[in-house]
Amino acid sequence: MRILIVIPIIHTQQDMGALLELTRQTYVARYGQEKWAEHIKAIDQVWSGIRQMIEALTLPFASLRIYQDGLPLCGNEADIVRDVADRGSPNHQILLELMAQGAQLMGTEDPNLLLQEYHLHKNTLADANKTDECQSKILLSARDQFIAERINSTLMTGEVGLLFLGMAHQVEPLLNTDILVRDLLPSLRKKQAKIKWLL
């Protein structure tokens, strides 16, 4: 038996990287500065809830693998997590805390697909008329397939995985049938559905 605990997430402003300022400008232009502040506060509240739920778990750190939405398989995964955590990302700060207790961080995504999606989002933010829903869905599907294959091939019998995953993803149907999937925060899904980035 292999267990995968899925943690539905919403990306914070620190996770946006180079897209942050363009995202903020687009959001403020559309909804105003006050709504942007409310938006950031709501995301912080979601992450406070996620942290509390994880802390309440009894996790087998020696046999725990962490999979993270947006983290490329590249050999520098820990450095990326530290960098984003230093910028204030609660998501990546939680990852560091889990790693400090013995959990193993896993490269989760295909870097080429992430780069393609970055350019697609950048073009969409720069010009709303360039929105390509079809290409976006194709990329998301390819990312999901890669994530599922990483979990299927690296999560071993007797191990537990934590998958931090944005709500748009559909990885679970692609997992091997011997992986027991548990949704950690179903109560937060409705709240998160109201807090979406423009991406």
PAZAPA-4460 file (N, C-alpha, C; in steps of 0.05 Angstrom, whole numbers, plus 32768, in hexadecimal, padded with zeros to 4 digits):
% residues 199
    n_x    n_y    n_z   ca_x   ca_y   ca_z    c_x    c_y    c_z   seq   type   mol
   8011   7FE8   8000   8000   8000   8000   8011   8019   8000     1      M     A
   800A   802C   7FEF   8017   8046   7FEF   8001   805B   7FF4     2      R     A
   8008   806F   8004   7FF4   8084   800B   7FFD   809F   8000     3      I     A
   7FEB   80AD   7FF4   7FF0   80C8   7FEA   7FDB   80DB   7FF6     4      L     A
   7FE5   80EE   8005   7FD3   8102   8011   7FD5   811B   7FFF     5      I     A
   7FBE   8122   7FF3   7FBD   8139   7FE1   7FB5   8152   7FF1     6      V     A
   7FC5   8166   7FEE   7FC0   8180   7FFC   7FB9   8194   7FE7     7      I     A
   7FA0   819B   7FE4   7F98   81AF   7FD0   7FA3   81CB   7FD8     8      P     A
   7FB0   81D8   7FC5   7FBD   81F2   7FCC   7FB5   8208   7FB9     9      I     A
   7FBA   8220   7FC1   7FB9   8237   7FAF   7FD4   8245   7FB2    10      I     A
   7FDE   824D   7F9B   7FF9   8259   7F9C   7FF9   8275   7FA8    11      H     A
   800D   827B   7FB7   8010   8295   7FC4   801F   82A8   7FB1    12      T     A
   801F   82C2   7FB8   802D   82D5   7FA7   804B   82CF   7FA6    13      Q     A
   8057   82C3   7FBB   8073   82BC   7FBA   8079   82A6   7FA6    14      Q     A
   8065   8295   7FA1   8068   827F   7F8E   8067   8288   7F71    15      D     A
   805D   82A1   7F6C   805A   82AB   7F51   8074   82B1   7F43    16      M     A
   8089   82B6   7F53   80A3   82BB   7F47   80A2   82D4   7F35    17      G     A
   80AD   82D0   7F1D   80AF   82E6   7F0A   8094   82F0   7F00    18      A     A
   807F   82E0   7F04   8064   82E9   7EFB   8055   82F9   7F10    19      L     A
   8060   82FC   7F28   8052   830A   7F3E   8049   8326   7F36    20      L     A
   805C   8337   7F2E   8055   8353   7F29   8040   8356   7F13    21      E     A
   8044   8346   7EFE   8030   8348   7EE8   8015   833E   7EF1    22      L     A
   8015   8329   7F02   7FFC   831E   7F0D   7FEE   8333   7F1E    23      T     A
   7FFE   833F   7F30   7FF3   8354   7F42   7FE7   836B   7F32    24      R     A
   7FF6   8375   7F1F   7FED   838C   7F0F   7FD2   8385   7F01    25      Q     A
   7FD1   836D   7EF5   7FB9   8365   7EE7   7FA1   8362   7EFA    26      T     A
   7FA6   8357   7F11   7F91   8353   7F25   7F87   836E   7F2F    27      Y     A
   7F9A   8380   7F36   7F92   839A   7F41   7F83   83AA   7F2B    28      V     A
   7F8C   83A8   7F12   7F7E   83B7   7EFD   7F61   83AD   7EFA    29      A     A
   7F5E   8393   7EFE   7F43   8388   7EFB   7F31   838B   7F13    30      R     A
   7F3C   8388   7F2B   7F2C   8387   7F43   7F32   839D   7F58    31      Y     A
   7F49   83AA   7F55   7F50   83BF   7F68   7F64   83B6   7F7E    32      G     A
   7F72   83C9   7F8A   7F86   83C3   7F9E   7F7A   83B6   7FB7    33      Q     A
   7F62   83BF   7FBF   7F56   83B4   7FD7   7F50   8397   7FD4    34      E     A
   7F46   838F   7FBD   7F40   8373   7FB7   7F59   8362   7FB7    35      K     A
   7F6F   836E   7FAD   7F89   8360   7FAD   7F91   835A   7FCA    36      W     A
   7F8F   836E   7FDB   7F96   836A   7FF7   7F85   8354   8004    37      A     A
   7F6B   8355   7FFE   7F59   8340   8009   7F60   8324   7FFE    38      E     A
   7F67   8324   7FE5   7F6F   830B   7FD8   7F88   82FE   7FE6    39      H     A
   7F9C   830F   7FEB   7FB4   8305   7FF8   7FAE   82FB   8014    40      I     A
   7F9D   830A   8023   7F96   8302   803E   7F87   82E7   803E    41      K     A
   7F75   82E3   802B   7F66   82CA   8029   7F79   82B2   8023    42      A     A
   7F8D   82B7   8012   7FA0   82A1   800C   7FB0   829A   8025    43      I     A
   7FB8   82AF   8035   7FC7   82AA   804D   7FB6   8299   8061    44      D     A
   7F9C   829F   8062   7F8B   828F   8074   7F89   8272   806B    45      Q     A
   7F88   826E   8051   7F87   8252   8047   7FA0   8243   804F    46      V     A
   7FB8   8250   804D   7FD1   8243   8054   7FD3   823F   8072    47      W     A
   7FC7   8250   8082   7FC7   824B   809F   7FB7   8232   80A5    48      S     A
   7FA1   822E   8097   7F91   8215   809A   7FA0   81FC   8091    49      G     A
   7FAE   81FF   807B   7FBE   81E8   8071   7FD4   81E0   8085    50      I     A
   7FE2   81F4   808F   7FF7   81EF   80A3   7FEC   81E0   80BB    51      R     A
   7FD5   81E9   80C6   7FC9   81DD   80DD   7FC2   81C0   80D8    52      Q     A
   7FB7   81BB   80C0   7FAF   819F   80BA   7FC7   818D   80B7    53      M     A
   7FDD   8197   80AB   7FF5   8186   80A9   8001   8181   80C4    54      I     A
   8002   8195   80D5   800D   8192   80EF   7FFE   817E   8100    55      E     A
   7FE4   817A   80FA   7FD3   8167   8109   7FD8   814A   8100    56      A     A
   7FE5   8146   80EA   7FEA   812B   80E0   8001   811E   80EF    57      L     A
   8000   8104   80F1   8016   80F4   80FB   8024   80E9   80E2    58      T     A
   803A   80F5   80DA   8047   80EE   80C1   8060   80DD   80C6    59      L     A
   8064   80C8   80B5   807C   80B8   80B7   8093   80C5   80A8    60      P     A
   80A1   80D8   80B4   80B4   80E9   80A5   80CA   80D9   8097    61      F     A
   80D2   80C2   80A3   80E7   80B3   8096   80DF   80A6   807C    62      A     A
   80C5   80A3   8078   80BA   8096   8060   80A6   80A9   8052    63      S     A
   80AB   80C3   8055   8099   80D7   804A   80A6   80E4   8031    64      L     A
   8097   80E5   801B   80A0   80F3   8003   808E   810B   7FFE    65      R     A
   809A   8122   7FF7   808B   813A   7FF1   808C   8140   7FD3    66      I     A
   8074   8144   7FC8   8071   814B   7FAC   8064   8167   7FAB    67      Y     A
   806F   8179   7F9B   8066   8195   7F9B   805F   819F   7F7F    68      Q     A
   8047   81A8   7F7C   803E   81B5   7F63   8052   81CB   7F5C    69      D     A
   805C   81CB   7F44   806E   81E0   7F3A   808C   81DB   7F40    70      G     A
   8093   81C5   7F4E   80AF   81C0   7F55   80BB   81AE   7F40    71      L     A
   80CE   81B8   7F2F   80D9   81A8   7F1A   80EB   8192   7F23    72      P     A
   80EC   817D   7F14   8100   8168   7F18   811A   8171   7F0B    73      L     A
   812D   817A   7F1B   8144   8188   7F10   815E   8183   7F1F    74      C     A
   815D   8177   7F37   8175   8174   7F47   817A   818A   7F5A    75      G     A
   816C   81A1   7F58   816F   81B7   7F6A   8155   81BD   7F79    76      N     A
   8145   81A9   7F7D   812B   81AD   7F8A   812C   81BA   7FA5    77      E     A
   813E   81B1   7FB6   8141   81BC   7FD1   8148   81D9   7FD0    78      A     A
   815A   81E1   7FBE   8162   81FD   7FBB   814B   820E   7FB3    79      D     A
   813B   8204   7FA1   8123   8213   7F97   8110   8217   7FAF    80      I     A
   810B   8202   7FBE   80F9   8204   7FD5   8103   8219   7FE9    81      V     A
   811D   8218   7FEF   8128   822B   8003   8126   8247   7FF9    82      R     A
   812B   824C   7FDF   8129   8267   7FD3   810D   8272   7FD6    83      D     A
   80F9   8262   7FCE   80DD   826B   7FCF   80D4   826E   7FEC    84      V     A
   80DD   825D   7FFD   80D6   825F   801A   80E2   8279   8026    85      A     A
   80FA   827F   801E   8107   8298   8027   80F8   82B1   801E    86      D     A
   80E9   82AF   8008   80D9   82C5   7FFE   80BF   82C7   800D    87      R     A
   80B9   82B4   801F   80A1   82B5   8030   808B   82A3   8028    88      G     A
   808F   8290   8016   807A   827D   800E   8073   826A   8024    89      S     A
   805B   826A   802F   8053   8257   8044   8054   823A   803A    90      P     A
   804D   8236   8021   804F   821B   8015   806B   8210   8017    91      N     A
   807F   821F   800E   809A   8215   800E   80A7   8215   802A    92      H     A
   809D   8226   803C   80A6   8225   8058   809D   820B   8065    93      Q     A
   8085   8202   805E   807B   81E8   8068   808C   81D2   805D    94      I     A
   8093   81D3   8044   80A4   81BF   8038   80BF   81BD   8047    95      L     A
   80CB   81D4   804C   80E5   81D4   805B   80E2   81C7   8076    96      L     A
   80CC   81CD   8084   80C8   81C1   809F   80C5   81A3   809D    97      E     A
   80B7   8199   8089   80B4   817C   8085   80CE   816F   807E    98      L     A
   80DE   817D   806D   80F9   8172   8066   810B   8171   807F    99      M     A
   8109   8185   8090   811A   8186   80A8   8114   816E   80BB   100      A     A
   80FC   8163   80B8   80F4   814D   80C9   80F9   8132   80BB   101      Q     A
   8105   8133   80A3   810D   811A   8096   80FE   8113   807D   102      G     A
   80E9   8123   8075   80DA   811D   805D   80EC   8122   8044   103      A     A
   80E7   8112   802F   80F7   8114   8017   80E9   8125   8002   104      Q     A
   80F5   813B   7FF9   80EA   814C   7FE4   80EE   813F   7FC9   105      L     A
   80D9   813F   7FB9   80DA   8133   7F9F   80D7   8147   7F88   106      M     A
   80E8   8146   7F74   80E3   8156   7F5C   80C9   814B   7F51   107      G     A
   80B6   815D   7F4B   809B   8154   7F44   8092   8159   7F28   108      T     A
   809D   816E   7F1B   8093   8176   7F01   80A9   8177   7EEC   109      E     A
   809F   8175   7ED3   80B1   8177   7EBB   80B8   8195   7EB8   110      D     A
   80D1   819C   7EBA   80D9   81B8   7EB8   80D2   81C5   7E9D   111      P     A
   80D2   81B5   7E87   80CB   81C0   7E6D   80AD   81C8   7E6C   112      N     A
   809C   81B8   7E78   8080   81BE   7E78   807A   81D7   7E89   113      L     A
   8089   81D9   7EA0   8086   81F1   7EB1   808E   820A   7EA2   114      L     A
   80A3   8208   7E93   80AD   821F   7E83   8098   8227   7E6E   115      L     A
   808D   8213   7E61   8079   8219   7E4C   8061   8227   7E59   116      Q     A
   8058   821D   7E71   8041   8229   7E7E   8047   8245   7E88   117      E     A
   8060   824A   7E91   8068   8264   7E9A   8065   8278   7E82   118      Y     A
   806F   8271   7E6B   806D   8283   7E54   8050   8287   7E4B   119      H     A
   8040   8273   7E4D   8023   8275   7E47   8015   8288   7E5A   120      L     A
   801A   8285   7E74   800E   8297   7E88   8018   82B4   7E84   121      H     A
   8031   82B7   7E7F   803D   82D2   7E7B   802F   82E0   7E63   122      K     A
   802B   82D2   7E4D   801E   82DD   7E36   8001   82E4   7E3C   123      N     A
   7FF4   82D3   7E4B   7FD8   82D7   7E52   7FD4   82F0   7E63   124      T     A
   7FE6   82F3   7E77   7FE5   830A   7E89   7FEB   8324   7E7A   125      L     A
   7FFD   8322   7E67   8005   833A   7E57   7FEF   8343   7E44   126      A     A
   7FE0   832F   7E3A   7FCB   8335   7E26   7FB5   8321   7E29   127      D     A
   7F9F   8329   7E35   7F88   8317   7E3B   7F7D   830B   7E21   128      A     A
   7F81   8319   7E0A   7F77   830F   7DF1   7F87   82F6   7DE7   129      N     A
   7F9E   82F1   7DF4   7FAF   82DA   7DEB   7FA9   82C1   7DFB   130      K     A
   7F94   82C2   7E0C   7F8D   82AA   7E1C   7F89   8292   7E0A   131      T     A
   7F97   827C   7E10   7F95   8263   7E01   7F8C   824D   7E14   132      D     A
   7F72   824A   7E17   7F67   8236   7E2A   7F6F   821A   7E22   133      E     A
   7F6F   8215   7E08   7F75   81FA   7DFE   7F92   81F2   7E05   134      C     A
   7FA5   8204   7E00   7FC1   81FF   7E06   7FC5   81FC   7E24   135      Q     A
   7FB7   820C   7E34   7FBA   820B   7E51   7FB1   81F0   7E5B   136      S     A
   7F9A   81E6   7E50   7F90   81CB   7E59   7FA3   81B5   7E51   137      K     A
   7FAE   81B7   7E39   7FC1   81A3   7E2F   7FDA   81A2   7E42   138      I     A
   7FE4   81B9   7E49   7FFC   81BB   7E5A   7FF5   81B0   7E76   139      L     A
   7FDE   81B7   7E81   7FD6   81AD   7E9B   7FD4   818F   7E9B   140      L     A
   7FC8   8184   7E86   7FC5   8167   7E84   7FE0   8159   7E83   141      S     A
   7FF3   8165   7E74   800E   8159   7E72   801C   815B   7E8C   142      A     A
   8019   8171   7E9A   8025   8174   7EB5   801A   815F   7EC8   143      R     A
   7FFF   815B   7EC7   7FF3   8147   7ED9   7FFD   812B   7ED3   144      D     A
   8001   8124   7EBA   800B   810A   7EB3   8027   8106   7EBE   145      Q     A
   8038   811B   7EBB   8054   8119   7EC5   8054   8116   7EE4   146      F     A
   8044   8126   7EF1   8042   8125   7F0F   803A   8109   7F18   147      I     A
   8025   80FE   7F0B   801B   80E4   7F12   8030   80CE   7F0E   148      A     A
   803F   80D0   7EF7   8054   80BD   7EF2   806A   80BF   7F06   149      E     A
   8071   80D7   7F0F   8085   80DA   7F24   807D   80CD   7F3E   150      R     A
   8064   80D0   7F45   805A   80C4   7F5E   8058   80A6   7F5B   151      I     A
   804E   809D   7F44   804B   8080   7F40   8066   8072   7F41   152      N     A
   807B   807F   7F37   8095   8072   7F35   80A7   8076   7F4D   153      S     A
   80A1   808A   7F5E   80B3   8090   7F75   80A7   808B   7F91   154      T     A
   808D   808A   7F93   8081   8085   7FAD   8080   8066   7FB1   155      L     A
   8090   805D   7FC4   8093   8040   7FC8   807E   8035   7FDB   156      M     A
   807B   801A   7FDA   8069   800C   7FEC   8071   8012   8009   157      T     A
   805D   8019   801A   8062   8020   8036   8068   803D   803A   158      G     A
   806B   804D   8025   8071   8069   8028   8058   807A   8027   159      E     A
   805A   8092   8031   8045   80A6   8030   804F   80BE   801F   160      V     A
   803F   80C8   800E   8045   80E0   7FFE   8033   80F7   8005   161      G     A
   803E   810F   8005   802E   8127   8008   802F   8135   7FED   162      L     A
   8019   813A   7FE1   8018   8148   7FC7   800A   8163   7FCA   163      L     A
   801A   8178   7FC8   8010   8194   7FC9   8008   819B   7FAD   164      F     A
   7FEE   819E   7FA7   7FE5   81A0   7F8C   7FCF   81B4   7F88   165      L     A
   7FD2   81C6   7F74   7FBD   81D9   7F6E   7FA3   81CB   7F65   166      G     A
   7F8D   81D9   7F69   7F73   81CD   7F65   7F6C   81C7   7F48   167      M     A
   7F79   81D4   7F35   7F73   81CF   7F19   7F7D   81B4   7F0F   168      A     A
   7F8F   81A8   7F1E   7F9C   818F   7F15   7F89   8177   7F19   169      H     A
   7F8E   8163   7F09   7F7E   814A   7F0A   7F92   8132   7F0A   170      Q     A
   7FA1   8130   7F1F   7FB6   811B   7F20   7FAB   8100   7F2A   171      V     A
   7F98   8101   7F3C   7F8F   80E9   7F4A   7F86   80D2   7F36   172      E     A
   7F77   80D8   7F21   7F6F   80C3   7F0F   7F86   80B5   7F00   173      P     A
   7F9D   80C2   7F00   7FB4   80B8   7EF2   7FC7   80A7   7F03   174      L     A
   7FC1   80A5   7F1D   7FD2   8096   7F30   7FCC   8078   7F2E   175      L     A
   7FE0   8068   7F34   7FDD   804B   7F35   7FC8   8044   7F4B   176      N     A
   7FBA   802E   7F46   7FA3   8027   7F57   7FAC   801E   7F73   177      T     A
   7FC5   8017   7F77   7FCE   800F   7F92   7FD5   8026   7FA3   178      D     A
   7FD2   803F   7F99   7FD8   8057   7FA9   7FBD   8060   7FB6   179      I     A
   7FBD   8060   7FD0   7FA5   8069   7FDF   7FA7   8087   7FE2   180      L     A
   7F93   8095   7FD6   7F93   80B2   7FD6   7F81   80BD   7FEB   181      V     A
   7F8B   80D1   7FFA   7F7C   80DE   800F   7F7D   80FC   800A   182      R     A
   7F66   8109   800A   7F65   8127   8007   7F66   8133   8023   183      D     A
   7F7C   8141   8029   7F80   814C   8044   7F6C   8161   804B   184      L     A
   7F65   8172   8038   7F56   818A   803F   7F3D   818F   802E   185      L     A
   7F2B   817B   802D   7F13   817F   801C   7F03   8198   8025   186      P     A
   7F04   819F   803F   7EF5   81B5   8049   7EFF   81D0   803E   187      S     A
   7F19   81D0   8035   7F24   81E9   802B   7F20   81ED   800D   188      L     A
   7F17   81D8   7FFF   7F14   81DA   7FE2   7F00   81F0   7FDA   189      R     A
   7EEA   81F1   7FE8   7ED6   8206   7FE1   7EE1   8222   7FE5   190      K     A
   7EF0   8225   7FFC   7EFB   823F   8001   7F10   8247   7FEC   191      K     A
   7F20   8233   7FE5   7F35   8238   7FD1   7F2A   823E   7FB6   192      Q     A
   7F13   8232   7FB0   7F07   8237   7F95   7F00   8254   7F91   193      A     A
   7EFC   8263   7FA7   7EF6   8280   7FA4   7F0F   8291   7FA3   194      K     A
   7F26   8285   7FA7   7F3F   8294   7FA9   7F52   828C   7F92   195      I     A
   7F4C   8295   7F7B   7F5D   828C   7F64   7F6D   82A3   7F59   196      K     A
   7F85   829C   7F51   7F96   82AF   7F43   7F8B   82B3   7F27   197      W     A
   7F94   82C7   7F19   7F8C   82CB   7EFE   7F98   82B7   7EEB   198      L     A
   7FAB   82A8   7EF4   7FB9   8294   7EE3   7FA6   827D   7EDE   199      L     A
***
